[in-house]
Amino acid sequence: MIGDAVADMIAEAVVARKRETTAHEILKAIHPQPAMGGAVSEAIAHAYYEVNRL
């Protein structure tokens, strides 16, 4: 990963992984906007709803 705020995205993913957070819990959490960490929750939301739509 390369970018100005990539550390924010990695940090959010690491915390979620360490806490064994589910996708549903991540979606319920508050994410500051605009922030790159919010991109993680948006990606999870997109994947979560795509899977449930099938």
Secondary structure, DSSP 8 states (H G I E B T S, - for coil): --STTHHHHHHHHHHHHHTT--HHHHHHS---SS-THHHHHHHHHHHHHHHHH-
